[in-house]
Amino acid sequence: MADKLNIKIANEYYYLKQSNCLTIDEVDDAQRFHILMEALDIVQLRTEDQENTFSMLSVVLWLGNISFHVIDNENHVEVVINEGIIYLIVLFVSFLN
């Protein structure tokens, strides 16, 4: 799933690294994720709905990585072409197909 959603490590996301607290001692994130996935199966959330939920979370994280730069004295901006915007374009095109 991480490859499909182009998931990176937490400190690569602007939104997440703002807290300066990306890990908690003695908390196993992988184990907690496994428990979450089991819980979603127990409540019978369809696989498609699970994937859509994680896709939305991925988009929100990537949106936080979009940057802009001012192009004139009137504060007009352009999007900086970086990995975040490229991923979002690819994702958007895949939704259209």
Protein Blocks (a to p, Z undefined) as FASTA:
>chain_A
ZZmnopacfklpmklmmnopabcehiafklmmmmmmmmmmmnopafklmmmmmmmmmmmm
mmmmpccddfbfnopacddddfklmmmmmmmmmmmZZ
